Amino acid sequence: MENVSLKLEKNFLQAIEKIMKKHNYMTKTEFIRESIRDKIRRLEEKEIIEDKEMMSQIIASEKNIKKGKIRKLKD
């Protein structure tokens, strides 16, 4: 495992410690690791949703091409 150094403003650190106590986190490391995992998961979910939206637009466009509503672009 690799160490990462992190500097935080006093007020921000106090807010983190308050939340940690409220949610029964034993260490700052545990809290920060879980926070980073949650952030990564949310970003990945957002990408999946955006990809699904893009795919649905592509599918809709292909359907419109088949119906003759729009023309297919020429290469």
N, C-alpha and C positions, 0 to 999 in steps of 0.2 A: 504494500500500500504506500502511496506517496503522500507527503505532507503538503498542505497548502496554507499559506499564511493569509490572514484576512484582517484588515483594519476596519473598525466600525465606529461611527460617532457614538458618544456616550448615551445620548437619548435613544438612539436606535437600538443599542445593546440592551438598555433598560426595558424597552418595549418587548424585545425578544424574550428576555428573562421572565417578564410578566406573563407572556403567552405560554412559555414553557411550563411555568408553575401551574397555570390554569389547566393545561392539557397533559400534565404528568410526564413531561420529558425529563429524563435524568441528567442529560448532558447537552451542552451547546452543539457538540459534534453530531449527536443523534438528531437533534432538531434541524440543523443545517443540511445534513445528508437527506433527510426526508423531504425537506423543502425543495431541494434541488431536484430530487426524483419526481416530486409532484409537478414542478415547473416543466421538466422535460416531457413528462406524460401529457400535460396540457398542450404543449407545443406540437407534439406528435399527433394528438387528437385533432388539433386545429388543421394541420396539414392534411390529414385523412379527410376531414370534412370539406376542405377546399378542393381536394382531388375529386371527391365525389360530386361536388357541384360542377366542376369543370367537365367531368365525364358525362353528367346529365345534360349539360349544354351541348357537348359534342354529339351525344345520341340524339337530342332534339334536332340539332342541325342536320344530321344524317337523315332523319325521318323527313324533314322538310325538303331535302334534296330529292329523296325518293318520290315524294308527293309532287315534285315540280314547283314547289313554292319559291325556292331559291336555286340559283345556278351554282354548280360545282366550279370551284376555281380551277383554271387550267395551269399546268406546270410550266 
